């Protein structure tokens, strides 16, 4: 009979290994905890980036909307009618051009009224907090260069390194979307 086959021959070895499994479990638990914390941090950053992307999309959609409205009302009074700066706090002046005949000036007032309502809705839904809009048309020989700046307050702190020459909005953590376009004027 072999000496190793005795039930008592493994007792000293068990005493030496006692508690080793508990240390393995603790190390595995620490590694799992660090991995889960990393996953939570990644999810938090992804959610913040998604929110910022939603804000930027809303601002770009609003800027495109007013540019298309200006293109549709391309008369000689574009600069006088659309050169505006306003914020979500400004109360839009009600104007209706749906069932009545409107001049280009009235149509510009109606466009700005509709657009200010859209800006207020975007602010109330949280997609553009504290929104400010600056519309700057500049005339030349063939048409109008148009700059639309939509500024809003972002949630996280961000140091702005570019576009410091854009003076639209003064909220903390300011974000901006700048849309430059050109409108050719119709012959009168």
LOLOMI-685614 format. One line per field, with one value per residue: chain; residue in three letters; x, y, z of N, C-alpha, C in turn. Coordinates in Angstrom, 3 decimals, always signed. Each point is the difference from the previous one (the first is absolute). Example, Ala and Ser with C-alpha at 12.3 -4.5 7.8 and 13.67 -1.06 7.14 Angstrom:
2
mol	A|A .
type	ALA|SER .
nX	+13.190|-0.350 .
nY	-5.690|+1.050 .
nZ	+7.800|-0.720 .
caX	-0.890|+0.820 .
caY	+1.190|+1.190 .
caZ	+0.000|+0.060 .
cX	+0.900|-0.770 .
cY	+1.200|+1.090 .
cZ	+0.000|+0.730 .
END
This chain:
188
mol	A|A|A|A|A|A|A|A|A|A|A|A|A|A|A|A|A|A|A|A|A|A|A|A|A|A|A|A|A|A|A|A|A|A|A|A|A|A|A|A|A|A|A|A|A|A|A|A|A|A|A|A|A|A|A|A|A|A|A|A|A|A|A|A|A|A|A|A|A|A|A|A|A|A|A|A|A|A|A|A|A|A|A|A|A|A|A|A|A|A|A|A|A|A|A|A|A|A|A|A|A|A|A|A|A|A|A|A|A|A|A|A|A|A|A|A|A|A|A|A|A|A|A|A|A|A|A|A|A|A|A|A|A|A|A|A|A|A|A|A|A|A|A|A|A|A|A|A|A|A|A|A|A|A|A|A|A|A|A|A|A|A|A|A|A|A|A|A|A|A|A|A|A|A|A|A|A|A|A|A|A|A|A|A|A|A|A|A .
type	UNK|UNK|UNK|UNK|UNK|UNK|UNK|UNK|UNK|UNK|UNK|UNK|UNK|UNK|UNK|UNK|UNK|UNK|UNK|UNK|UNK|UNK|UNK|UNK|UNK|UNK|UNK|UNK|UNK|UNK|UNK|UNK|UNK|UNK|UNK|UNK|UNK|UNK|UNK|UNK|UNK|UNK|UNK|UNK|UNK|UNK|UNK|UNK|UNK|UNK|UNK|UNK|UNK|UNK|UNK|UNK|UNK|UNK|UNK|UNK|UNK|UNK|UNK|UNK|UNK|UNK|UNK|UNK|UNK|UNK|UNK|UNK|UNK|UNK|UNK|UNK|UNK|UNK|UNK|UNK|UNK|UNK|UNK|UNK|UNK|UNK|UNK|UNK|UNK|UNK|UNK|UNK|UNK|UNK|UNK|UNK|UNK|UNK|UNK|UNK|UNK|UNK|UNK|UNK|UNK|UNK|UNK|UNK|UNK|UNK|UNK|UNK|UNK|UNK|UNK|UNK|UNK|UNK|UNK|UNK|UNK|UNK|UNK|UNK|UNK|UNK|UNK|UNK|UNK|UNK|UNK|UNK|UNK|UNK|UNK|UNK|UNK|UNK|UNK|UNK|UNK|UNK|UNK|UNK|UNK|UNK|UNK|UNK|UNK|UNK|UNK|UNK|UNK|UNK|UNK|UNK|UNK|UNK|UNK|UNK|UNK|UNK|UNK|UNK|UNK|UNK|UNK|UNK|UNK|UNK|UNK|UNK|UNK|UNK|UNK|UNK|UNK|UNK|UNK|UNK|UNK|UNK|UNK|UNK|UNK|UNK|UNK|UNK .
nX	+0.831|-0.411|+0.981|-0.142|-0.367|+0.720|-1.153|+0.946|+0.430|-1.211|-0.094|+1.293|-0.229|-1.091|+0.762|+0.883|-0.957|-0.196|-1.115|+0.655|-1.070|-0.029|+1.320|-0.108|-0.956|+0.755|+1.046|-0.739|-0.433|+1.242|+0.448|-0.990|+0.291|+1.290|-0.244|-0.811|+0.911|+0.894|-0.820|-0.190|+1.295|+0.201|-0.949|+0.553|+1.213|-0.461|-0.599|+1.081|+0.732|-0.881|+0.000|+1.332|-0.005|-0.887|+0.719|+1.116|-0.646|-0.510|+1.184|+0.551|-0.964|+0.095|+1.319|-0.089|-0.897|+0.701|+1.068|-0.727|-0.426|+1.248|+0.416|-1.058|+0.501|+0.572|-0.447|-0.078|-1.024|+0.743|+0.882|-0.940|-0.516|+1.188|+0.541|+0.058|-0.131|-0.294|-0.664|+0.089|+0.522|+0.379|-1.028|-0.308|+0.049|-1.252|+0.171|-0.977|+0.591|-0.776|-0.984|+1.049|-0.147|+1.281|+0.514|+1.126|-0.306|-1.287|+0.444|+0.896|-0.956|-0.755|+1.020|+0.313|-1.303|-0.101|+1.072|-0.447|-1.164|+0.635|+0.642|-1.152|-0.545|+1.046|-0.182|-1.299|+0.420|+0.837|-0.410|-0.488|+0.781|-0.795|-0.768|+0.978|-0.597|+0.971|-0.788|+1.027|-0.866|+0.790|-0.359|-0.029|+0.713|+0.183|+0.236|-0.230|+1.110|-0.258|+0.053|-0.290|-0.020|+0.007|-0.202|+0.506|-0.563|+1.240|-0.068|+0.979|+0.959|+0.186|+1.298|-0.431|+0.551|-1.116|-0.150|+1.066|+0.059|-0.668|-0.713|-0.453|-0.692|-0.375|-0.558|+0.000|+1.148|+0.227|-0.983|+0.575|-0.967|+0.918|-0.978|+0.948|-0.727|-0.418|-0.687|-0.243|+0.048|-1.314|-0.131|-0.079 .
nY	-1.168|+0.962|+0.819|+0.372|-1.249|+0.239|-0.040|-0.367|-0.473|+0.439|-0.297|-0.239|-0.533|-0.467|-0.212|-0.329|-0.595|-0.087|+0.586|-0.812|-0.764|+0.368|-0.062|-1.110|-0.292|+0.458|-0.567|-1.069|+0.166|+0.272|-0.970|-0.734|+0.472|-0.089|-1.167|-0.245|+0.515|-0.639|-1.015|+0.271|+0.244|-1.080|-0.595|+0.564|-0.252|-1.195|+0.025|+0.535|-0.833|-0.896|+0.511|+0.109|-1.207|-0.290|+0.698|-0.514|-1.141|+0.278|+0.450|-1.032|-0.755|+0.678|-0.072|-1.259|-0.093|+0.832|-0.709|-1.093|+0.484|+0.357|-1.180|-0.396|+0.867|-0.270|+0.968|+1.211|-0.294|-0.964|+0.932|+0.839|-0.998|-0.498|+1.187|-1.107|+0.317|-1.232|-0.150|-1.118|+1.005|+0.409|+0.792|-1.022|+0.901|-0.260|-0.781|+0.252|-0.881|-0.801|+0.749|+0.784|+1.025|-0.341|+1.128|+0.301|+1.226|-0.155|-0.523|+0.987|+0.824|-0.555|+0.039|+1.209|+0.278|-0.691|+0.646|+1.137|-0.345|-0.342|+1.149|+0.556|-0.689|+0.289|+1.207|-0.046|-0.592|+0.992|+0.043|+1.209|-0.187|+0.992|-0.333|+0.394|+0.882|-0.013|+0.817|-0.201|+0.722|-0.221|+1.154|-0.518|-0.045|-1.295|+0.216|-0.938|+0.319|-1.187|+0.485|-1.243|+0.570|-1.256|+0.647|-0.887|-0.358|-0.473|-1.285|-0.401|+0.261|+1.003|-0.091|+1.178|-0.690|-0.262|+0.775|+0.549|+0.143|-1.085|+1.099|-1.177|+0.554|+0.059|-1.168|-0.594|-0.562|+1.125|-0.459|-0.127|+0.312|+0.058|+0.616|-0.106|+0.913|-0.195|+1.135|-0.571|+1.247|-0.065|-0.020|+1.271 .
nZ	+0.000|-0.681|+0.233|-1.246|-0.008|+1.040|+0.640|+0.786|-1.146|-0.279|+1.238|+0.017|-1.162|+0.537|+1.054|-0.899|-0.682|+1.241|-0.526|-0.815|+0.059|+1.245|-0.050|-0.685|+0.847|+0.984|-0.569|-0.239|+1.242|+0.355|-0.769|+0.443|+1.210|-0.251|-0.545|+1.019|+0.820|-0.718|+0.060|+1.279|+0.127|-0.727|+0.701|+1.063|-0.463|-0.304|+1.172|+0.553|-0.693|+0.355|+1.219|-0.029|-0.527|+0.936|+0.871|-0.468|-0.031|+1.190|+0.391|-0.580|+0.502|+1.132|-0.067|-0.409|+0.972|+0.781|-0.364|+0.078|+1.137|+0.274|-0.428|+0.660|+0.851|-1.170|+0.750|-0.460|+0.772|-0.510|-0.245|-0.414|-0.720|-0.342|+0.034|+0.731|+1.264|+0.379|+1.134|+0.690|+0.709|-1.208|+0.217|-0.810|-0.957|+0.352|-1.023|-0.876|-0.780|+0.720|+0.421|+0.098|-0.783|-0.045|+0.413|-0.620|+0.400|-0.328|-1.142|+0.015|+0.375|-0.941|-0.855|+0.435|-0.125|-1.134|-0.381|+0.535|-0.517|-1.112|+0.143|+0.308|-1.004|-0.768|+0.527|-0.189|-1.100|+0.196|-1.256|+0.287|+1.015|+0.352|-1.009|-0.799|-0.808|-0.886|-0.703|-0.844|-0.720|-1.034|-0.571|-1.233|-1.111|+0.255|+1.262|+0.911|+0.668|+0.428|+1.231|+0.341|+1.197|+0.388|+1.139|+0.822|+1.136|-0.028|+0.231|-0.770|+0.860|-0.855|-0.175|-0.396|-0.983|-0.690|-1.053|+0.531|-1.319|+0.279|-0.051|+0.246|+0.958|+1.275|-0.246|+1.176|-0.267|-0.619|-0.759|-1.164|-0.835|-0.951|-0.643|-0.921|-0.631|-1.219|-0.087|-1.183|-0.406|+0.067|-1.313|+0.256 .
caX	-0.831|+0.766|-0.050|-0.819|-1.410|-0.560|-0.790|+0.659|+1.223|-0.222|-0.339|+0.920|-0.139|-1.211|+0.258|+0.813|-0.843|-1.191|-0.170|+0.457|-1.178|-0.603|+0.790|-0.343|-1.335|+0.122|+0.666|-0.977|-1.027|+0.580|+0.091|-1.373|-0.459|+0.662|-0.605|-1.353|+0.124|+0.387|-1.183|-0.913|+0.583|-0.164|-1.420|-0.259|+0.564|-0.803|-1.268|+0.289|+0.278|-1.282|-0.752|+0.632|-0.330|-1.412|-0.050|+0.590|-0.948|-1.136|+0.468|+0.225|-1.318|-0.580|+0.744|-0.386|-1.381|-0.079|+0.666|-0.956|-1.051|+0.571|+0.131|-1.330|-0.425|+1.222|-0.251|+1.050|-0.029|+0.477|+0.858|-0.838|-0.999|+0.502|+1.176|-0.574|+0.569|-1.035|+0.223|-1.189|-0.803|-0.774|-1.347|-0.230|-1.174|-0.845|-0.237|-0.601|+0.020|-0.492|-1.214|-0.065|+1.087|+1.007|+1.153|+1.244|+0.283|-0.894|+0.448|+1.185|-0.491|-0.615|+1.090|+0.674|-0.947|-0.015|+1.298|+0.155|-0.802|+0.770|+1.112|-0.570|-0.336|+1.266|+0.478|-0.863|+0.239|+1.337|+0.977|+0.851|-0.176|+0.391|+0.395|+0.104|+0.184|+0.483|-0.100|+0.758|+0.115|+0.871|-0.280|+1.015|-0.590|-0.910|-0.869|+0.217|+0.693|-0.841|+0.575|-0.936|+0.691|-0.873|+0.812|-0.771|+0.781|+0.250|-0.026|+1.325|+0.926|+0.809|+0.749|-0.153|+1.289|-0.187|-1.183|-0.146|-0.483|-1.462|-0.549|-1.437|-0.278|+1.001|-0.270|+1.116|+0.124|-0.646|+0.215|-0.504|-0.057|+0.085|-0.392|+0.232|-0.673|-0.086|-1.312|-0.032|-1.215|-0.791|-0.168|-1.274 .
caY	+1.168|+1.242|+0.892|+1.166|-0.317|+0.077|+1.201|+0.922|+0.541|+1.328|+0.982|+1.128|+0.832|+0.797|+1.088|+0.998|+0.691|+0.535|+1.431|+0.435|+0.219|+1.264|+1.076|-0.004|+0.596|+1.428|+0.607|-0.014|+0.991|+1.331|+0.177|+0.175|+1.319|+1.003|-0.108|+0.564|+1.455|+0.497|-0.075|+1.074|+1.265|+0.023|+0.254|+1.401|+0.830|-0.210|+0.717|+1.421|+0.254|-0.114|+1.214|+1.090|-0.200|+0.368|+1.458|+0.511|-0.311|+0.927|+1.333|-0.012|-0.039|+1.336|+0.911|-0.316|+0.439|+1.439|+0.274|-0.329|+1.023|+1.216|-0.269|+0.088|+1.400|+0.685|+1.322|+0.982|+0.398|-1.088|+0.494|+0.702|-0.895|-1.184|+0.265|-0.048|-0.788|-0.230|-1.181|-0.769|+0.777|+1.010|-0.424|+0.278|+0.799|-0.853|+0.432|-1.096|+0.157|-1.236|+0.183|+1.381|+0.399|+0.703|+0.580|-0.673|+0.412|-0.781|-1.385|-0.075|+0.007|-1.310|-0.979|+0.162|-0.436|-1.460|-0.491|+0.234|-1.027|-1.247|+0.139|-0.151|-1.415|-0.716|+0.293|-0.663|-1.441|-0.250|-0.256|+1.194|+0.780|+1.412|+0.257|+1.346|-0.054|+1.219|-0.084|+1.122|+0.027|+1.024|+0.077|+0.314|+0.308|-1.019|-0.595|+0.265|-0.996|-0.172|-0.772|-0.297|-0.598|-0.463|-0.261|-0.532|-0.384|-1.435|-0.504|-0.177|+1.099|-0.185|+1.208|+0.309|+0.398|+0.545|+0.851|+1.014|+1.232|-0.063|+0.617|-0.277|-0.720|+0.190|-0.941|-0.859|-1.224|+0.333|-0.787|+0.737|-0.533|+1.113|-0.406|+1.050|-0.318|+1.121|+0.075|+0.799|+0.829|-0.055|+1.268|+0.611 .
caZ	+0.000|-0.124|+1.145|-0.358|-0.056|+1.334|+0.185|+0.903|-0.579|-0.596|+1.020|+0.100|-1.198|+0.131|+0.938|-0.674|-0.984|+0.643|-0.174|-1.321|-0.838|+0.423|-0.606|-1.425|-0.136|+0.259|-1.153|-1.104|+0.314|-0.226|-1.450|-0.488|+0.435|-0.833|-1.329|+0.038|+0.132|-1.322|-0.864|+0.411|-0.459|-1.450|-0.268|+0.341|-1.069|-1.212|+0.171|-0.149|-1.416|-0.705|+0.293|-0.755|-1.413|-0.149|+0.019|-1.241|-1.084|+0.111|-0.400|-1.447|-0.646|+0.111|-0.870|-1.378|-0.204|-0.245|-1.273|-1.077|+0.021|-0.602|-1.440|-0.613|+0.043|-0.424|-0.572|+0.284|+1.412|+0.860|+1.086|+0.975|+0.585|+0.688|+0.837|+1.351|+1.084|+1.008|+0.827|+0.332|+0.934|-0.719|-0.363|-1.415|-0.355|-0.824|-1.377|-0.742|-1.456|-0.605|-0.798|-0.465|-0.892|+0.791|-0.684|+0.400|+1.382|+0.855|-0.055|+0.852|+1.376|+0.226|+0.082|+1.289|+1.032|+0.005|+0.393|+1.444|+0.672|-0.056|+0.943|+1.352|+0.178|+0.183|+1.347|+0.980|-0.008|+0.512|-1.051|-0.105|+1.221|-0.076|-1.383|-0.552|-1.445|-0.644|-1.456|-0.543|-1.458|-0.562|-1.436|-1.000|-1.308|-0.519|+1.003|+1.418|+0.822|+1.185|+1.103|+1.078|+1.139|+1.078|+1.196|+1.113|+1.168|+0.113|+1.370|+0.582|-0.237|-1.196|-0.317|-1.417|-0.546|-1.337|-0.212|+1.040|-0.620|-0.073|+1.203|+0.076|+1.238|+1.042|+1.075|+0.384|-0.801|-1.266|-1.218|-1.153|-1.358|-0.932|-1.345|-0.988|-1.249|-0.940|-0.624|-1.224|-0.063|-1.234|-0.705|+0.402 .
cX	+0.891|-0.173|-0.908|-1.486|-0.662|-0.808|+0.688|+1.232|-0.186|-0.327|+1.013|-0.131|-1.242|+0.221|+0.812|-0.865|-1.232|-0.042|+0.439|-1.175|-0.681|+0.749|-0.295|-1.356|+0.057|+0.673|-0.952|-1.092|+0.515|+0.105|-1.380|-0.534|+0.614|-0.592|-1.391|+0.022|+0.418|-1.170|-1.000|+0.526|-0.148|-1.442|-0.364|+0.531|-0.791|-1.326|+0.206|+0.269|-1.284|-0.850|+0.575|-0.316|-1.455|-0.156|+0.514|-0.923|-1.193|+0.405|+0.199|-1.318|-0.671|+0.708|-0.347|-1.409|-0.069|+0.709|-0.951|-1.152|+0.496|+0.161|-1.348|-0.498|+1.172|-0.294|+1.108|+0.077|+0.530|+0.790|-0.834|-0.944|+0.584|+1.235|-0.471|+0.900|-1.086|+0.298|-1.323|-0.920|-0.863|-1.356|-0.234|-1.284|-0.814|-0.253|-0.553|+0.015|-0.539|-1.182|-0.157|+1.165|+0.961|+1.066|+1.250|+0.388|-0.864|+0.428|+1.245|-0.410|-0.622|+1.074|+0.691|-0.904|-0.021|+1.322|+0.267|-0.840|+0.741|+1.175|-0.487|-0.367|+1.265|+0.555|-0.839|+0.195|+1.389|+1.028|+0.905|-0.242|+0.546|+0.500|-0.006|+0.308|+0.458|-0.031|+0.656|+0.071|+0.884|-0.172|+1.269|-0.713|-1.076|-0.981|+0.398|+0.768|-0.734|+0.744|-1.059|+0.792|-1.046|+0.914|-0.910|+0.947|+0.129|+0.022|+1.385|+0.923|+0.892|+0.746|-0.033|+1.323|-0.123|-1.252|-0.198|-0.511|-1.518|-0.565|-1.511|-0.248|+1.126|-0.240|+1.258|-0.030|-0.659|+0.425|-0.571|-0.039|-0.032|-0.306|+0.173|-0.627|+0.002|-1.350|+0.124|-1.322|-0.688|-0.031|-1.381|-0.993 .
cY	+1.253|+0.894|+1.196|-0.295|+0.061|+1.291|+1.029|+0.673|+1.408|+1.074|+1.142|+0.928|+0.879|+1.165|+1.120|+0.833|+0.643|+1.520|+0.506|+0.286|+1.314|+1.185|+0.079|+0.660|+1.510|+0.721|+0.061|+1.040|+1.421|+0.278|+0.236|+1.389|+1.104|-0.015|+0.603|+1.513|+0.631|+0.001|+1.102|+1.351|+0.140|+0.315|+1.452|+0.933|-0.140|+0.747|+1.510|+0.354|-0.082|+1.250|+1.196|-0.106|+0.367|+1.523|+0.580|-0.264|+0.946|+1.403|+0.071|-0.033|+1.371|+0.992|-0.247|+0.491|+1.497|+0.375|-0.295|+0.996|+1.294|-0.186|+0.131|+1.441|+0.895|+1.300|+0.957|+0.378|-1.071|+0.539|+0.692|-0.960|-1.093|+0.229|+0.120|-0.800|-0.144|-1.281|-0.695|+0.788|+1.043|-0.571|+0.328|+0.800|-0.799|+0.643|-1.194|+0.321|-1.241|+0.238|+1.416|+0.272|+0.871|+0.582|-0.751|+0.380|-0.789|-1.462|-0.201|-0.009|-1.348|-1.083|+0.065|-0.423|-1.522|-0.557|+0.220|-0.992|-1.330|+0.030|-0.177|-1.444|-0.808|+0.249|-0.747|-1.507|-0.345|-0.228|+1.199|+0.879|+1.411|+0.385|+1.470|-0.138|+1.358|-0.236|+1.248|-0.111|+1.169|-0.001|+0.209|+0.188|-0.991|-0.554|+0.392|-1.164|-0.053|-0.849|-0.136|-0.721|-0.365|-0.382|-0.498|-0.407|-1.514|-0.425|-0.094|+1.138|-0.347|+1.289|+0.196|+0.521|+0.616|+0.849|+1.003|+1.311|+0.015|+0.497|-0.178|-0.844|+0.172|-0.927|-0.800|-1.273|+0.157|-0.948|+0.803|-0.888|+1.212|-0.534|+1.199|-0.447|+1.238|-0.075|+0.883|+0.726|-0.199|+1.370|+0.551|+0.053 .
cZ	+0.000|+1.217|-0.276|+0.018|+1.363|+0.143|+0.886|-0.614|-0.583|+1.033|+0.108|-1.200|+0.106|+0.963|-0.657|-0.950|+0.628|-0.127|-1.364|-0.923|+0.355|-0.589|-1.495|-0.236|+0.222|-1.164|-1.184|+0.234|-0.241|-1.496|-0.601|+0.363|-0.845|-1.412|-0.050|+0.150|-1.325|-0.968|+0.341|-0.467|-1.519|-0.374|+0.298|-1.081|-1.294|+0.090|-0.150|-1.461|-0.824|+0.228|-0.766|-1.489|-0.277|-0.021|-1.314|-1.188|+0.020|-0.449|-1.510|-0.766|+0.058|-0.926|-1.468|-0.313|-0.312|-1.293|-1.161|-0.037|-0.655|-1.506|-0.711|-0.077|-0.402|-0.747|+0.429|+1.477|+0.945|+1.194|+1.068|+0.722|+0.891|+0.851|+1.446|+0.941|+1.044|+0.747|+0.271|+0.930|-0.694|-0.394|-1.468|-0.210|-0.997|-1.361|-0.752|-1.488|-0.690|-0.929|-0.528|-0.939|+0.798|-0.911|+0.444|+1.429|+0.980|+0.042|+0.860|+1.474|+0.360|+0.133|+1.355|+1.158|+0.104|+0.531|+1.485|+0.797|+0.013|+0.969|+1.435|+0.274|+0.234|+1.394|+1.035|+0.030|+0.510|-1.081|-0.245|+1.222|-0.208|-1.388|-0.367|-1.482|-0.505|-1.512|-0.560|-1.519|-0.451|-1.512|-0.812|-1.346|-0.441|+1.014|+1.402|+0.618|+1.329|+1.023|+1.083|+1.088|+1.043|+1.153|+1.114|+1.109|+0.040|+1.454|+0.634|-0.395|-1.189|-0.258|-1.506|-0.536|-1.383|-0.025|+1.135|-0.576|-0.117|+1.327|+0.028|+1.236|+1.000|+1.181|+0.325|-0.839|-1.366|-1.112|-1.160|-1.241|-0.911|-1.389|-0.924|-1.317|-0.886|-0.692|-1.237|-0.064|-1.340|-0.647|+0.314|-1.123 .
END
